[in-house]
Amino acid sequence: MLDALDLAKRLIAAPSVTPATGPVFAELEAMLVPLGFAVHRFTRGAGADGSDEAPVENLFAWRPGPAGSRHFAFAGHLDVVPPGEGWSSDPFEPQVRGELLHGRGAVDMKGAIAAMVAAAAEVPREAGTISFIITGDEEGPALHGTRALIDWMEGEGHRPDLCLVGEPTSVNRLGDMVKIGRRGSVNIWITVEGTQGHVAYPHLADNPLPRLVAILSELDALTLDTGTAWFQPSNLEITDIAVGNKATNVIPPLGQARVSIRFNDLHTGKSLSDRVCAIAERHGGKARPVISGEPFLTEPGAFSKLVSAAVEAETGIVPELSTTGGTSDARFLRSLCPVIEFGLCNATMHKRDEAVAIPDLAVLARIYARIARAALALAPTDG
């Protein structure tokens, strides 16, 4: 098997703060071409379609199997969050200290992509088609990343039967958690307008803040649901209140707030947005929702069983099937096929001195190889 540690070092050494382009994709392409993969890279965003967003690079690689064979996809992202200050070493110079590999992206998620490459090398071509769906825009706005890849794949006739995303899902030990779904996410900006005036003459002004407080009080008191069999209760959180009034004797002309809702499959982004908009309007305000993802669930079945079996075979752990956590690109990929997420321990992701346990990289590569072989061997109606 290819050395996942060496592959991870090569990816970490190519800086790729979101939105990622260039060298890191060239490095991945150089890994995949010798394994027989055809690689297509393309850019979206500024310089590609005239939009204002920074350019985003995407990569789709595929190695076709025999005619009529199944198609299994690995998916993930090469972009990373900014490293920040205070690292013990250069975040883009991979450092081995003891049994840990340090570097930005070691966990989220260059380590997993390295394990995927090592795994793909162990799956014979005759087993079926394997592909890589890799974006440079998961940690950013996600406007020109996986969604653009899906559009391109559909135009070219590439549709996987099953997809595994390498997000760092493990919590305390590699293999203890697999994600079979995610809650949806909507952020809503609320504005209440009034009339500015002197606090000593309130009859000449219109204070918007009592109305804003009433809106937020009603929203904060909502119980959206009590959860479902696979999802925790939906929650609405007030994430910002802004007035910008520096004077102590002025009634402000405007009050603004923002709420964020993470919701299960009892709701849709639109239904919750409509509910919040109605409350805001009833108190004289306006609401502007932005839906970043709908909830999804890959029902437990053949796919989750083979993933769990592969994890147990290599770690001795029966993983928990979960839908907890934030959003990921799985929310887009689920439009192609059933999707499950599984990857490294997430304790240090997005932190300074991000690090992965070196033995976990080798184990993860073996798990991924087992998953790919089993997924390609499923009967056409399974999964």
BAPATOR-577883 format. One record per residue (C-alpha): x, y, z; residue in one letter; residue number from 1. Coordinates in steps of 0.001 Angstrom, whole numbers, plus 500000, padded with zeros to 6 digits. Layout:
N
<u X, v Y, w Z, vexdo a, milum NUM>
...
This chain:
383
<u 500000, v 500000, w 500000, vexdo m, milum 1>
<u 501171, v 503531, w 499281, vexdo l, milum 2>
<u 502408, v 505390, w 502353, vexdo d, milum 3>
<u 499545, v 507665, w 503454, vexdo a, milum 4>
<u 501951, v 509579, w 505710, vexdo l, milum 5>
<u 504151, v 510546, w 502770, vexdo d, milum 6>
<u 501123, v 511531, w 500690, vexdo l, milum 7>
<u 499737, v 513663, w 503545, vexdo a, milum 8>
<u 503080, v 515459, w 503914, vexdo k, milum 9>
<u 503079, v 516313, w 500215, vexdo r, milum 10>
<u 499574, v 517786, w 500405, vexdo l, milum 11>
<u 500230, v 519754, w 503605, vexdo i, milum 12>
<u 503374, v 521250, w 502066, vexdo a, milum 13>
<u 501244, v 522883, w 499347, vexdo a, milum 14>
<u 499581, v 525901, w 501043, vexdo p, milum 15>
<u 495883, v 526036, w 500157, vexdo s, milum 16>
<u 493998, v 528512, w 502316, vexdo v, milum 17>
<u 490455, v 528695, w 501001, vexdo t, milum 18>
<u 489720, v 529247, w 498170, vexdo p, milum 19>
<u 492429, v 526847, w 497039, vexdo a, milum 20>
<u 493972, v 526751, w 493586, vexdo t, milum 21>
<u 497140, v 525577, w 491886, vexdo g, milum 22>
<u 499968, v 523633, w 493530, vexdo p, milum 23>
<u 497930, v 521473, w 495900, vexdo v, milum 24>
<u 495762, v 520251, w 493012, vexdo f, milum 25>
<u 498844, v 519611, w 490921, vexdo a, milum 26>
<u 500204, v 517506, w 493782, vexdo e, milum 27>
<u 497031, v 515419, w 493987, vexdo l, milum 28>
<u 496964, v 515002, w 490218, vexdo e, milum 29>
<u 500562, v 513761, w 490334, vexdo a, milum 30>
<u 499484, v 511123, w 492851, vexdo m, milum 31>
<u 496462, v 509913, w 490882, vexdo l, milum 32>
<u 497743, v 509775, w 487303, vexdo v, milum 33>
<u 500235, v 506928, w 488008, vexdo p, milum 34>
<u 497327, v 504942, w 489457, vexdo l, milum 35>
<u 495500, v 505087, w 486140, vexdo g, milum 36>
<u 493147, v 507988, w 486857, vexdo f, milum 37>
<u 492098, v 510510, w 484250, vexdo a, milum 38>
<u 492095, v 513944, w 485899, vexdo v, milum 39>
<u 489996, v 516970, w 484992, vexdo h, milum 40>
<u 490719, v 520273, w 486737, vexdo r, milum 41>
<u 488755, v 523476, w 486264, vexdo f, milum 42>
<u 488321, v 526851, w 487905, vexdo t, milum 43>
<u 485163, v 528765, w 488808, vexdo r, milum 44>
<u 484713, v 532232, w 490299, vexdo g, milum 45>
<u 486675, v 535377, w 489508, vexdo a, milum 46>
<u 488644, v 535095, w 486327, vexdo g, milum 47>
<u 486505, v 532173, w 485213, vexdo a, milum 48>
<u 482922, v 533395, w 485040, vexdo d, milum 49>
<u 483218, v 537121, w 485758, vexdo g, milum 50>
<u 481895, v 536942, w 489324, vexdo s, milum 51>
<u 483420, v 538875, w 492211, vexdo d, milum 52>
<u 484387, v 535842, w 494273, vexdo e, milum 53>
<u 487993, v 534652, w 494349, vexdo a, milum 54>
<u 488785, v 531797, w 491932, vexdo p, milum 55>
<u 488164, v 528252, w 493136, vexdo v, milum 56>
<u 489798, v 525175, w 491644, vexdo e, milum 57>
<u 488048, v 521812, w 491485, vexdo n, milum 58>
<u 489199, v 518340, w 490490, vexdo l, milum 59>
<u 487364, v 515286, w 489260, vexdo f, milum 60>
<u 489402, v 512137, w 488662, vexdo a, milum 61>
<u 488093, v 508779, w 487544, vexdo w, milum 62>
<u 489368, v 505335, w 486771, vexdo r, milum 63>
<u 486698, v 503433, w 484859, vexdo p, milum 64>
<u 486010, v 499819, w 485601, vexdo g, milum 65>
<u 484409, v 497221, w 483330, vexdo p, milum 66>
<u 481244, v 498187, w 481481, vexdo a, milum 67>
<u 478231, v 497976, w 483739, vexdo g, milum 68>
<u 480263, v 497911, w 486958, vexdo s, milum 69>
<u 479399, v 500054, w 489966, vexdo r, milum 70>
<u 480867, v 503493, w 490564, vexdo h, milum 71>
<u 482190, v 504454, w 494011, vexdo f, milum 72>
<u 483320, v 508026, w 494748, vexdo a, milum 73>
<u 485671, v 509476, w 497342, vexdo f, milum 74>
<u 484937, v 513138, w 498053, vexdo a, milum 75>
<u 486558, v 515914, w 500012, vexdo g, milum 76>
<u 488322, v 519266, w 499942, vexdo h, milum 77>
<u 491896, v 520470, w 499682, vexdo l, milum 78>
<u 491262, v 523990, w 500970, vexdo d, milum 79>
<u 492049, v 524751, w 504603, vexdo v, milum 80>
<u 491184, v 527523, w 507041, vexdo v, milum 81>
<u 493813, v 530228, w 507672, vexdo p, milum 82>
<u 496430, v 528898, w 510114, vexdo p, milum 83>
<u 496402, v 531853, w 512492, vexdo g, milum 84>
<u 499247, v 532768, w 514831, vexdo e, milum 85>
<u 501137, v 530878, w 517507, vexdo g, milum 86>
<u 502091, v 527640, w 515755, vexdo w, milum 87>
<u 505080, v 525714, w 517092, vexdo s, milum 88>
<u 506342, v 525339, w 513511, vexdo s, milum 89>
<u 505443, v 526568, w 510034, vexdo d, milum 90>
<u 501861, v 525316, w 509472, vexdo p, milum 91>
<u 502677, v 524436, w 505864, vexdo f, milum 92>
<u 505877, v 522568, w 506635, vexdo e, milum 93>
<u 504720, v 519117, w 507781, vexdo p, milum 94>
<u 506431, v 518186, w 511027, vexdo q, milum 95>
<u 506591, v 514735, w 512634, vexdo v, milum 96>
<u 506882, v 514966, w 516402, vexdo r, milum 97>
<u 506574, v 511645, w 518148, vexdo g, milum 98>
<u 503565, v 509819, w 516696, vexdo e, milum 99>
<u 501900, v 513003, w 515427, vexdo l, milum 100>
<u 502045, v 514698, w 512039, vexdo l, milum 101>
<u 501542, v 518443, w 512447, vexdo h, milum 102>
<u 500408, v 520848, w 509746, vexdo g, milum 103>
<u 497375, v 522785, w 508608, vexdo r, milum 104>
<u 495008, v 520306, w 506997, vexdo g, milum 105>
<u 496500, v 517222, w 508659, vexdo a, milum 106>
<u 493025, v 516373, w 509980, vexdo v, milum 107>
<u 490692, v 518565, w 507934, vexdo d, milum 108>
<u 491168, v 517022, w 505514, vexdo m, milum 109>
<u 494403, v 516417, w 503634, vexdo k, milum 110>
<u 495163, v 513401, w 505822, vexdo g, milum 111>
<u 491921, v 511754, w 504714, vexdo a, milum 112>
<u 492545, v 512527, w 501043, vexdo i, milum 113>
<u 496007, v 510976, w 501363, vexdo a, milum 114>
<u 494374, v 507874, w 502850, vexdo a, milum 115>
<u 491890, v 507802, w 499966, vexdo m, milum 116>
<u 494699, v 507830, w 497406, vexdo v, milum 117>
<u 496494, v 505033, w 499248, vexdo a, milum 118>
<u 493235, v 503073, w 499385, vexdo a, milum 119>
<u 492484, v 503530, w 495684, vexdo a, milum 120>
<u 495846, v 501989, w 494847, vexdo a, milum 121>
<u 494674, v 498794, w 496560, vexdo e, milum 122>
<u 491434, v 498426, w 494608, vexdo v, milum 123>
<u 491842, v 496609, w 491274, vexdo p, milum 124>
<u 490424, v 498263, w 488174, vexdo r, milum 125>
<u 488250, v 495221, w 487463, vexdo e, milum 126>
<u 486392, v 495826, w 490755, vexdo a, milum 127>
<u 484613, v 498849, w 489295, vexdo g, milum 128>
<u 484868, v 502582, w 488717, vexdo t, milum 129>
<u 486476, v 504786, w 491363, vexdo i, milum 130>
<u 486400, v 508567, w 491305, vexdo s, milum 131>
<u 487612, v 511525, w 493355, vexdo f, milum 132>
<u 485391, v 514595, w 493802, vexdo i, milum 133>
<u 487701, v 517242, w 495278, vexdo i, milum 134>
<u 487035, v 520947, w 495754, vexdo t, milum 135>
<u 488973, v 523984, w 496900, vexdo g, milum 136>
<u 485957, v 525757, w 498411, vexdo d, milum 137>
<u 484519, v 523749, w 501296, vexdo e, milum 138>
<u 485851, v 525991, w 504054, vexdo e, milum 139>
<u 484671, v 529118, w 502224, vexdo g, milum 140>
<u 481333, v 530221, w 500744, vexdo p, milum 141>
<u 480953, v 526905, w 498869, vexdo a, milum 142>
<u 479595, v 528747, w 495843, vexdo l, milum 143>
<u 481977, v 527514, w 493160, vexdo h, milum 144>
<u 483149, v 524218, w 494617, vexdo g, milum 145>
<u 481238, v 520967, w 494965, vexdo t, milum 146>
<u 478114, v 522395, w 493367, vexdo r, milum 147>
<u 480140, v 523262, w 490260, vexdo a, milum 148>
<u 481660, v 519777, w 490309, vexdo l, milum 149>
<u 478214, v 518203, w 490433, vexdo i, milum 150>
<u 477044, v 520291, w 487479, vexdo d, milum 151>
<u 480102, v 519265, w 485471, vexdo w, milum 152>
<u 479734, v 515584, w 486400, vexdo m, milum 153>
<u 476081, v 515519, w 485405, vexdo e, milum 154>
<u 476938, v 517154, w 482085, vexdo g, milum 155>
<u 479594, v 514505, w 481431, vexdo e, milum 156>
<u 477472, v 511565, w 482579, vexdo g, milum 157>
<u 479450, v 510751, w 485724, vexdo h, milum 158>
<u 477059, v 509603, w 488462, vexdo r, milum 159>
<u 478383, v 507516, w 491369, vexdo p, milum 160>
<u 476317, v 504801, w 492993, vexdo d, milum 161>
<u 477711, v 505620, w 496448, vexdo l, milum 162>
<u 479930, v 508381, w 497838, vexdo c, milum 163>
<u 482142, v 508615, w 500924, vexdo l, milum 164>
<u 483209, v 512039, w 502229, vexdo v, milum 165>
<u 486389, v 512113, w 504304, vexdo g, milum 166>
<u 485354, v 514716, w 506876, vexdo e, milum 167>
<u 486907, v 514201, w 510338, vexdo p, milum 168>
<u 483934, v 512516, w 512010, vexdo t, milum 169>
<u 485729, v 510536, w 514725, vexdo s, milum 170>
<u 485557, v 512051, w 518207, vexdo v, milum 171>
<u 487667, v 510271, w 520798, vexdo n, milum 172>
<u 489162, v 507463, w 518742, vexdo r, milum 173>
<u 489397, v 506696, w 515045, vexdo l, milum 174>
<u 486263, v 504828, w 514071, vexdo g, milum 175>
<u 483926, v 505817, w 516893, vexdo d, milum 176>
<u 481519, v 507880, w 514743, vexdo m, milum 177>
<u 480156, v 507802, w 511195, vexdo v, milum 178>
<u 477881, v 510542, w 509855, vexdo k, milum 179>
<u 474832, v 509339, w 507929, vexdo i, milum 180>
<u 473177, v 512740, w 507668, vexdo g, milum 181>
<u 473380, v 516383, w 508625, vexdo r, milum 182>
<u 471004, v 519024, w 509863, vexdo r, milum 183>
<u 470128, v 521934, w 507614, vexdo g, milum 184>
<u 471309, v 525493, w 508174, vexdo s, milum 185>
<u 469732, v 528900, w 507599, vexdo v, milum 186>
<u 470961, v 532328, w 508688, vexdo n, milum 187>
<u 468455, v 535172, w 508834, vexdo i, milum 188>
<u 469232, v 538894, w 509001, vexdo w, milum 189>
<u 466523, v 540974, w 510737, vexdo i, milum 190>
<u 466136, v 544743, w 510326, vexdo t, milum 191>
<u 463771, v 547124, w 512092, vexdo v, milum 192>
<u 463672, v 550734, w 510938, vexdo e, milum 193>
<u 462604, v 553718, w 513010, vexdo g, milum 194>
<u 463071, v 557477, w 513166, vexdo t, milum 195>
<u 466093, v 559016, w 514857, vexdo q, milum 196>
<u 465491, v 561617, w 517533, vexdo g, milum 197>
<u 466454, v 563072, w 520898, vexdo h, milum 198>
<u 465782, v 560834, w 523885, vexdo v, milum 199>
<u 464176, v 563780, w 525723, vexdo a, milum 200>
<u 461611, v 564146, w 522929, vexdo y, milum 201>
<u 460521, v 560564, w 522192, vexdo p, milum 202>
<u 457233, v 561735, w 520676, vexdo h, milum 203>
<u 459253, v 563186, w 517811, vexdo l, milum 204>
<u 461065, v 559911, w 517129, vexdo a, milum 205>
<u 460280, v 556247, w 516579, vexdo d, milum 206>
<u 462523, v 553847, w 518510, vexdo n, milum 207>
<u 462996, v 550602, w 516558, vexdo p, milum 208>
<u 464689, v 548728, w 519388, vexdo l, milum 209>
<u 461605, v 547719, w 521438, vexdo p, milum 210>
<u 460215, v 546130, w 518281, vexdo r, milum 211>
<u 463522, v 544375, w 517618, vexdo l, milum 212>
<u 463571, v 543104, w 521198, vexdo v, milum 213>
<u 460004, v 541810, w 520784, vexdo a, milum 214>
<u 460982, v 539940, w 517625, vexdo i, milum 215>
<u 464018, v 538356, w 519269, vexdo l, milum 216>
<u 462075, v 537512, w 522418, vexdo s, milum 217>
<u 459415, v 535671, w 520410, vexdo e, milum 218>
<u 462034, v 533844, w 518362, vexdo l, milum 219>
<u 464060, v 532864, w 521428, vexdo d, milum 220>
<u 460943, v 531382, w 523038, vexdo a, milum 221>
<u 460225, v 529068, w 520098, vexdo l, milum 222>
<u 460485, v 525298, w 520512, vexdo t, milum 223>
<u 460908, v 524117, w 516965, vexdo l, milum 224>
<u 460661, v 520379, w 517722, vexdo d, milum 225>
<u 461880, v 517721, w 520137, vexdo t, milum 226>
<u 464036, v 515804, w 517682, vexdo g, milum 227>
<u 463500, v 512655, w 515630, vexdo t, milum 228>
<u 464793, v 509113, w 515601, vexdo a, milum 229>
<u 468039, v 510175, w 513902, vexdo w, milum 230>
<u 468205, v 513926, w 514522, vexdo f, milum 231>
<u 468636, v 516053, w 517621, vexdo q, milum 232>
<u 466143, v 518910, w 518199, vexdo p, milum 233>
<u 466368, v 521874, w 515871, vexdo s, milum 234>
<u 467766, v 525001, w 517532, vexdo n, milum 235>
<u 467521, v 528720, w 516842, vexdo l, milum 236>
<u 470302, v 530923, w 518176, vexdo e, milum 237>
<u 470586, v 534712, w 518214, vexdo i, milum 238>
<u 474088, v 535312, w 516850, vexdo t, milum 239>
<u 474306, v 539099, w 516512, vexdo d, milum 240>
<u 472597, v 542318, w 517635, vexdo i, milum 241>
<u 473817, v 545584, w 516109, vexdo a, milum 242>
<u 472716, v 549181, w 516635, vexdo v, milum 243>
<u 475913, v 551200, w 516269, vexdo g, milum 244>
<u 474634, v 554035, w 518417, vexdo n, milum 245>
<u 477570, v 555837, w 520047, vexdo k, milum 246>
<u 475493, v 558668, w 521513, vexdo a, milum 247>
<u 473759, v 558308, w 524871, vexdo t, milum 248>
<u 471030, v 560844, w 524097, vexdo n, milum 249>
<u 469953, v 559697, w 520633, vexdo v, milum 250>
<u 467161, v 557310, w 519711, vexdo i, milum 251>
<u 468672, v 555227, w 516877, vexdo p, milum 252>
<u 467083, v 555013, w 513437, vexdo p, milum 253>
<u 467817, v 551332, w 512928, vexdo l, milum 254>
<u 468212, v 548063, w 514799, vexdo g, milum 255>
<u 469592, v 544854, w 513293, vexdo q, milum 256>
<u 470056, v 541279, w 514435, vexdo a, milum 257>
<u 470968, v 537874, w 513026, vexdo r, milum 258>
<u 469725, v 534427, w 513948, vexdo v, milum 259>
<u 471056, v 531029, w 512924, vexdo s, milum 260>
<u 468897, v 527903, w 512794, vexdo i, milum 261>
<u 470197, v 524345, w 512575, vexdo r, milum 262>
<u 467242, v 522134, w 511765, vexdo f, milum 263>
<u 466302, v 518511, w 511287, vexdo n, milum 264>
<u 464190, v 516850, w 508618, vexdo d, milum 265>
<u 460902, v 517962, w 510182, vexdo l, milum 266>
<u 461522, v 521314, w 508507, vexdo h, milum 267>
<u 462839, v 522916, w 505351, vexdo t, milum 268>
<u 464874, v 526064, w 505058, vexdo g, milum 269>
<u 461930, v 527785, w 503419, vexdo k, milum 270>
<u 459387, v 526788, w 506055, vexdo s, milum 271>
<u 461579, v 528140, w 508847, vexdo l, milum 272>
<u 462468, v 531266, w 506888, vexdo s, milum 273>
<u 458772, v 531971, w 506276, vexdo d, milum 274>
<u 458060, v 531521, w 509979, vexdo r, milum 275>
<u 460764, v 533968, w 511055, vexdo v, milum 276>
<u 459793, v 536467, w 508361, vexdo c, milum 277>
<u 456178, v 536405, w 509563, vexdo a, milum 278>
<u 457228, v 537094, w 513171, vexdo i, milum 279>
<u 459485, v 539942, w 512068, vexdo a, milum 280>
<u 456786, v 541511, w 509911, vexdo e, milum 281>
<u 454216, v 541272, w 512694, vexdo r, milum 282>
<u 456433, v 543542, w 514794, vexdo h, milum 283>
<u 457233, v 545931, w 511966, vexdo g, milum 284>
<u 460543, v 544419, w 510884, vexdo g, milum 285>
<u 461958, v 542715, w 507828, vexdo k, milum 286>
<u 463894, v 539462, w 507558, vexdo a, milum 287>
<u 466347, v 538270, w 504888, vexdo r, milum 288>
<u 467116, v 534538, w 504992, vexdo p, milum 289>
<u 470066, v 532745, w 503408, vexdo v, milum 290>
<u 469676, v 528956, w 503309, vexdo i, milum 291>
<u 473046, v 527208, w 503210, vexdo s, milum 292>
<u 471844, v 523629, w 503363, vexdo g, milum 293>
<u 468839, v 521350, w 503783, vexdo e, milum 294>
<u 468830, v 518373, w 506148, vexdo p, milum 295>
<u 469470, v 514943, w 504712, vexdo f, milum 296>
<u 469607, v 511376, w 505949, vexdo l, milum 297>
<u 471155, v 508343, w 504301, vexdo t, milum 298>
<u 468877, v 505723, w 505791, vexdo e, milum 299>
<u 470783, v 502947, w 507571, vexdo p, milum 300>
<u 471131, v 500003, w 505219, vexdo g, milum 301>
<u 473663, v 498190, w 503076, vexdo a, milum 302>
<u 475964, v 501225, w 502725, vexdo f, milum 303>
<u 476149, v 502054, w 506418, vexdo s, milum 304>
<u 476571, v 498367, w 507253, vexdo k, milum 305>
<u 479586, v 497954, w 504982, vexdo l, milum 306>
<u 481169, v 501146, w 506347, vexdo v, milum 307>
<u 480628, v 499967, w 509917, vexdo s, milum 308>
<u 481989, v 496524, w 509065, vexdo a, milum 309>
<u 485147, v 498019, w 507549, vexdo a, milum 310>
<u 485702, v 500218, w 510615, vexdo v, milum 311>
<u 485170, v 497307, w 512998, vexdo e, milum 312>
<u 487476, v 495020, w 511018, vexdo a, milum 313>
<u 490397, v 497472, w 511338, vexdo e, milum 314>
<u 489745, v 499038, w 514751, vexdo t, milum 315>
<u 487549, v 496643, w 516706, vexdo g, milum 316>
<u 485047, v 499469, w 517193, vexdo i, milum 317>
<u 481410, v 499444, w 516123, vexdo v, milum 318>
<u 480895, v 503099, w 515150, vexdo p, milum 319>
<u 477984, v 505217, w 516258, vexdo e, milum 320>
<u 475784, v 506354, w 513357, vexdo l, milum 321>
<u 475199, v 510065, w 513863, vexdo s, milum 322>
<u 473799, v 513234, w 512279, vexdo t, milum 323>
<u 475411, v 515696, w 514703, vexdo t, milum 324>
<u 477748, v 518552, w 513832, vexdo g, milum 325>
<u 477771, v 521309, w 511253, vexdo g, milum 326>
<u 477229, v 521288, w 507528, vexdo t, milum 327>
<u 479554, v 519767, w 504949, vexdo s, milum 328>
<u 479644, v 519292, w 501195, vexdo d, milum 329>
<u 477676, v 516099, w 501724, vexdo a, milum 330>
<u 474609, v 518368, w 501623, vexdo r, milum 331>
<u 475294, v 518875, w 497905, vexdo f, milum 332>
<u 476595, v 515406, w 497065, vexdo l, milum 333>
<u 473451, v 513733, w 498340, vexdo r, milum 334>
<u 471758, v 514934, w 495135, vexdo s, milum 335>
<u 473977, v 512488, w 493216, vexdo l, milum 336>
<u 473696, v 509348, w 495330, vexdo c, milum 337>
<u 473640, v 508070, w 498922, vexdo p, milum 338>
<u 476476, v 509688, w 500869, vexdo v, milum 339>
<u 478187, v 508871, w 504167, vexdo i, milum 340>
<u 480960, v 510753, w 505962, vexdo e, milum 341>
<u 483835, v 509114, w 507802, vexdo f, milum 342>
<u 487314, v 510284, w 508685, vexdo g, milum 343>
<u 489937, v 511126, w 511270, vexdo l, milum 344>
<u 489586, v 512361, w 514852, vexdo c, milum 345>
<u 488406, v 515965, w 514847, vexdo n, milum 346>
<u 489896, v 517256, w 518118, vexdo a, milum 347>
<u 492482, v 519556, w 516481, vexdo t, milum 348>
<u 490731, v 520611, w 513279, vexdo m, milum 349>
<u 490861, v 524382, w 512696, vexdo h, milum 350>
<u 493169, v 524757, w 515722, vexdo k, milum 351>
<u 496778, v 525858, w 515822, vexdo r, milum 352>
<u 499237, v 522956, w 515777, vexdo d, milum 353>
<u 496625, v 520786, w 514028, vexdo e, milum 354>
<u 497863, v 517206, w 514131, vexdo a, milum 355>
<u 496919, v 513665, w 513150, vexdo v, milum 356>
<u 498088, v 510468, w 514810, vexdo a, milum 357>
<u 500392, v 508834, w 512266, vexdo i, milum 358>
<u 499113, v 505287, w 512933, vexdo p, milum 359>
<u 495582, v 506545, w 512198, vexdo d, milum 360>
<u 496565, v 507474, w 508635, vexdo l, milum 361>
<u 497563, v 503893, w 507827, vexdo a, milum 362>
<u 494465, v 502461, w 509512, vexdo v, milum 363>
<u 492199, v 504922, w 507724, vexdo l, milum 364>
<u 493713, v 503964, w 504362, vexdo a, milum 365>
<u 492956, v 500300, w 505058, vexdo r, milum 366>
<u 489397, v 501145, w 506133, vexdo i, milum 367>
<u 488840, v 503177, w 502973, vexdo y, milum 368>
<u 490145, v 500332, w 500817, vexdo a, milum 369>
<u 487744, v 497907, w 502503, vexdo r, milum 370>
<u 484842, v 500316, w 502001, vexdo i, milum 371>
<u 485621, v 500856, w 498317, vexdo a, milum 372>
<u 485933, v 497148, w 497573, vexdo r, milum 373>
<u 482732, v 496320, w 499448, vexdo a, milum 374>
<u 480792, v 499189, w 497862, vexdo a, milum 375>
<u 481816, v 498119, w 494372, vexdo l, milum 376>
<u 480800, v 494536, w 495145, vexdo a, milum 377>
<u 477245, v 495415, w 496213, vexdo l, milum 378>
<u 474361, v 494190, w 494114, vexdo a, milum 379>
<u 472897, v 496885, w 491832, vexdo p, milum 380>
<u 469807, v 497288, w 494026, vexdo t, milum 381>
<u 471742, v 497638, w 497292, vexdo d, milum 382>
<u 473088, v 500776, w 498921, vexdo g, milum 383>
